[in-house]
């Protein structure tokens, strides 16, 4: 298993952790009957609940891109210490991103997101070169 | 590395560019402070910014479908001239899809036709993977 694939697995587990954290933060703030219903009307997600939900959606997008980078590198045997370092930087940034969003750290959330974003770009470019 | 895998990595970069376009168009509409803030009261994006946001959401769905097809074909060593052609069609269709959506080019069914090209190319890849 390449380091990138190890990080990919950990990042997928982060998704599960963030989902549970989102539920925990939303407990008592969200209408449960509405949440388990057909959602024909938008559910209200006040404050930190909405922020955790947006952080989760953002991870879904970031993780899909990262998965392509990690898997293409693994399948083509192009793992280097550079791509491994970029993968770990991605994961660390995604972990910091969660409290940064939940607690509204401005502009740190954006900066941390940019770090994870460019780590993925670097991996995709490394896969192509 | 096979051309199909290169196309997959290239499509990742295409989505990266659409993410950046999404940020830039949203920033010009709601401002840097709102976008960089906690977004608790961010208004829905309208016009071109809204279209780029929807194009991005669609690109991410297409990416989540395209990536497994290519990776399964790679794992099975099942690449053919047909799979390369389908991957090329997918990449071109998905690149063209973004400006067609963003500029709301008023040709009836143009965006939908281009979307269908990418969609059926992906479906073909899955059939080949089976």
Interface residues (C-beta under 8 A of the other chain):
Chain A: X47 X50 X51 X54 X60 X61 X64 X65 X67 X68 X69 X71 X72 X75 X76 X78 X101 X104 X106 X107 X109 X110 X117 X120 X121 X124 X125 X127 X128
Chain B: X1 X5 X6 X8 X9 X10 X11 X12 X13 X15 X16 X19 X35 X36 X37 X38 X39 X40 X60 X63 X64 X67 X71 X74 X75
